[in-house]
Amino acid sequence: MNPDINDHINDPEITLKGLIEQAGTNQRQLSRDSGIAEVTINSWVAGKYSPKLDSATLVAKALGVSLKSLAKSMRIDVTGLSDDYSLLDLKLIASELGIERIEDLPEDYRILKRRHDLMRGRQN
């Protein structure tokens, strides 16, 4: 995941067109990179249609963004969906929790995040 692109996702004005521009590409090249027809991508950018999950996955990979970020850019309500974390984010959270060995990490990163949030809540 490209953190520079995803940092702008909190901007309510971000659009699919904006994500494409931030990725340094255009709709034609995105079509080539993702294998999705250019006319289809154009219809998504225009807001006429939304992609199916398999197509959205291909586009998110090509743009270097998460599915959640892609959905937000298309004005799809993602309230309640878990946030995406980079490996660096998770490493920092583990470090703050005093976890140094991989063997001590929970299997699900969301557990790690909940433990971190609980710890921060107690400190405030």
Buried (B, 14 or more C-beta within 10 A) or exposed (E): BBEEBBEBBEEEEBBBBBBBEBBEBBBEBBBEBBEBEBEBBBBBBEEEEBBEEEBBBBBBBBBBBBBBBBBBBBEBEBEEEEEBBEEEBBEEBBEEBEBEEEEEBEEEBEEBBEBBEEEEEEEE
